[in-house]
Amino acid sequence: MKYRRFGRTQLQMPVFSCGGMRYQFKWQDVPRWQIPQDNQRNLEATIRRSIEVGIN
């Protein structure tokens, strides 16, 4: 993973990030049992892989 300095700080940030704005199933709170299992598995796989390759 390639990192760059963030602005004028000394923080090193990865060039790529995973984001997450669209991860939720709906914009309101819903019980976990209402979330389609395929959606949840895809989300979990995406987050795991992102962590593996160093994306935050």
N, CA and C of each residue as an Amber inpcrd file, in Angstrom:
protein
   168
   0.8460000  -1.1690000   0.0000000   0.0000000   0.0000000   0.0000000
   0.8950000   1.2360000   0.0000000   0.5650000   2.1640000  -0.8340000
   1.3050000   3.4170000  -0.9060000   0.6690000   4.4340000   0.0420000
   1.4990000   5.1520000   0.8050000   1.0240000   6.1540000   1.7500000
   1.5650000   7.5270000   1.3710000   0.8080000   8.5550000   1.7390000
   1.2340000   9.9440000   1.5360000   0.9430000  10.7370000   2.7980000
   1.6880000  11.8140000   2.9570000   1.4440000  12.6900000   4.1010000
   0.0920000  13.3870000   3.9280000  -0.6630000  13.4740000   5.0160000
  -1.9820000  14.0940000   4.9940000  -1.8500000  15.5860000   5.2920000
  -2.0530000  16.3960000   4.2460000  -1.9950000  17.8550000   4.4080000
  -0.6910000  18.3090000   5.0230000  -0.7830000  19.1780000   6.0090000
   0.4150000  19.6980000   6.6820000   0.7190000  18.9400000   7.9650000
   0.0510000  17.8350000   8.1560000   0.2700000  17.0340000   9.3610000
   1.3940000  16.0400000   9.1110000   1.7320000  15.2940000  10.1240000
   2.7150000  14.2150000   9.9830000   2.0270000  12.8570000   9.8160000
   0.7100000  12.8760000   9.6310000  -0.0340000  11.6260000   9.4640000
   0.1990000  11.0440000   8.0770000   0.4400000   9.7530000   8.0230000
   0.5860000   9.0490000   6.7590000  -0.7310000   8.3430000   6.4550000
  -1.3090000   8.6690000   5.3150000  -2.6040000   8.1100000   4.9270000
  -2.4320000   7.2640000   3.6720000  -3.1540000   6.1280000   3.5820000
  -3.0750000   5.3320000   2.3620000  -3.6710000   6.0970000   1.1860000
  -3.1390000   5.8440000   0.0040000  -3.6310000   6.4960000  -1.2040000
  -5.0790000   6.0840000  -1.4640000  -5.4180000   4.8600000  -1.1420000
  -6.7800000   4.3570000  -1.3240000  -7.4550000   4.1920000   0.0330000
  -8.7510000   4.3830000   0.0640000  -9.5180000   4.1050000   1.2770000
 -10.7640000   3.3130000   0.8830000 -11.3760000   2.7060000   1.8640000
 -12.5150000   1.8380000   1.5830000 -13.8450000   2.5850000   1.5950000
 -13.9330000   3.6860000   2.2960000 -15.2090000   4.3960000   2.3720000
 -16.2730000   3.5290000   3.0220000 -17.4450000   4.0010000   3.1620000
 -18.4700000   3.1750000   3.7740000 -19.8420000   3.8110000   3.7910000
 -19.9840000   4.9200000   3.1110000 -21.2510000   5.6330000   3.1370000
 -22.4130000   4.7610000   2.6700000 -22.1870000   3.9220000   1.7100000
 -23.2780000   3.1280000   1.1290000 -23.3430000   1.7020000   1.6820000
 -22.6430000   1.4300000   2.7760000 -22.6380000   0.0740000   3.3210000
 -23.9670000  -0.3500000   3.9160000 -24.6830000   0.5830000   4.5010000
 -25.8980000   0.1710000   5.1960000 -26.9690000  -0.3040000   4.2240000
 -27.8120000  -1.1660000   4.7170000 -28.9020000  -1.7240000   3.9120000
 -29.9770000  -0.6690000   3.6660000 -30.3200000   0.0940000   4.6840000
 -31.3060000   1.1750000   4.5750000 -30.7970000   2.3680000   5.3630000
 -31.4160000   3.5050000   5.1510000 -31.0000000   4.7120000   5.8640000
 -31.6070000   4.7950000   7.2610000 -32.5130000   3.9200000   7.6040000
 -33.0330000   3.8930000   8.9690000 -32.5810000   2.6000000   9.6350000
 -32.6210000   2.5880000  10.9560000 -32.2360000   1.3830000  11.6910000
 -33.2370000   0.2660000  11.4200000 -32.7090000  -0.9140000  11.1710000
 -33.5620000  -2.0910000  10.9780000 -32.9720000  -3.2390000  11.7940000
 -33.8080000  -4.1720000  12.2250000 -33.2770000  -5.3440000  12.9240000
 -32.3340000  -6.1260000  11.9970000 -31.3190000  -6.7090000  12.5740000
 -30.3280000  -7.4430000  11.7760000 -30.9690000  -8.5310000  10.9150000
 -32.0330000  -9.1570000  11.4050000 -32.6680000 -10.2460000  10.6490000
 -33.3130000  -9.7530000   9.3630000 -33.5380000  -8.4430000   9.2150000
 -34.1320000  -7.9080000   7.9870000 -33.0920000  -7.6240000   6.9040000
 -31.8300000  -7.6540000   7.2630000 -30.7750000  -7.3900000   6.2870000
 -30.5300000  -8.6640000   5.4850000 -30.6160000  -8.6040000   4.1540000
 -30.3710000  -9.8060000   3.3430000 -28.9750000 -10.3810000   3.6180000
 -28.9020000 -11.6830000   3.7900000 -27.6360000 -12.3360000   4.1180000
 -26.5690000 -12.1220000   3.0490000 -26.9540000 -12.0760000   1.7810000
 -25.9740000 -11.8130000   0.7190000 -25.3380000 -10.4400000   0.8960000
 -26.1380000  -9.4480000   1.2470000 -25.6050000  -8.1030000   1.4880000
 -24.5910000  -8.1260000   2.6260000 -24.9510000  -8.7840000   3.7150000
 -24.0840000  -8.8220000   4.8890000 -22.7870000  -9.5640000   4.5930000
 -22.8550000 -10.6830000   3.8930000 -21.6410000 -11.4350000   3.5480000
 -20.7210000 -10.6160000   2.6530000 -21.2950000  -9.9100000   1.6890000
 -20.4980000  -9.0820000   0.7930000 -19.8140000  -7.9550000   1.5620000
 -20.5390000  -7.3190000   2.4580000 -19.9670000  -6.2550000   3.2750000
 -18.8090000  -6.7770000   4.1150000 -19.0080000  -7.8880000   4.7850000
 -17.9640000  -8.4560000   5.6310000 -16.7420000  -8.8540000   4.8170000
 -16.9340000  -9.4290000   3.6460000 -15.8110000  -9.8140000   2.7840000
 -15.0480000  -8.5800000   2.3050000 -15.7720000  -7.5190000   1.9760000
 -15.1350000  -6.2820000   1.5250000 -14.2750000  -5.6850000   2.6290000
 -14.8000000  -5.6340000   3.8340000 -14.0470000  -5.0700000   4.9540000
 -12.8290000  -5.9260000   5.2730000 -12.9920000  -7.2480000   5.3030000
 -11.8490000  -8.1360000   5.5800000 -10.7290000  -7.9380000   4.5640000
 -11.0960000  -7.9140000   3.2950000 -10.0840000  -7.7650000   2.2360000
  -9.4130000  -6.3980000   2.3100000 -10.1840000  -5.3810000   2.6060000
  -9.6150000  -4.0400000   2.7360000  -8.5570000  -4.0030000   3.8290000
  -8.8580000  -4.6110000   4.9550000  -7.8990000  -4.6590000   6.0560000
  -6.6650000  -5.4520000   5.6510000  -6.8540000  -6.5660000   4.9600000
  -5.7250000  -7.3940000   4.5220000  -4.7400000  -6.6180000   3.6540000
  -5.2500000  -5.7470000   2.7830000  -4.3570000  -5.0260000   1.8670000
  -3.9320000  -3.6650000   2.4080000  -4.3480000  -3.3290000   3.6330000
  -3.8740000  -2.1130000   4.2740000  -4.7130000  -0.8730000   4.0510000
  -5.8960000  -1.0410000   3.4950000  -6.7810000   0.1100000   3.3050000
  -7.4830000   0.3820000   4.6260000  -7.6360000   1.6590000   4.9580000
  -8.3650000   1.9710000   6.1940000  -9.6110000   2.7560000   5.8960000
